């Protein structure tokens, strides 16, 4: 499991490492462009959901148990980026997310997504 911690006193949001790796790329790209957006997730115990307004001035921390970066699924990354740019914001379903990694893509995850995300938003 990994943690997303938003704000200096924020409670950690626990999620699978592979999901947080994708969220990290989307969030970093949006905030680097000074684009704020809503992030929503369902509570794993079914008790409800939480939302935070992500914007560049608030401290944000990504904590991973593994020292290795998981593979990046480009289709999932595109879906998350599109959702983050929508009126509803990025809504994560922590229980139902399954990743399929593109076969044969052996470049490091950072290099695979850098060129795609370097382009300004349309």
C-alpha positions, 0 to 999 in steps of 0.5 A: 500500500501507498499513501497520499498525504495532502496538507501539512496535517492531512490524514493519509489516503491509502491506496495500492502502489500502482494506483498512486504511481498513476495518480502521482503522474497526473497530479504532478502534471496538473500542478506543474501547469498551475491547474487546480482540480478536485480529487475524490475517493471512496472510503475502502470500508464503504462509509462514504467518500472524501474530496480535496481541492488540489492546488499548487500551494498546499503541501503534497506527499506521495509515500510508497512502500516499494523502492521500485516504480511500478509499470505505467499503464498508458490507457489508465493514465490517459483516463485519469488525466481526462477525468482530472480535467473534467468538471467532476474531477478525478474520482478514484475507486480504490477497490475496482481498479485493475491495471493492464501494463502494455506488453513489450514497453521496457523503458523506465516509467518516467521516460514513457510518460514524459513526452506525452505529458510534456505537451500543454493541455488542449 
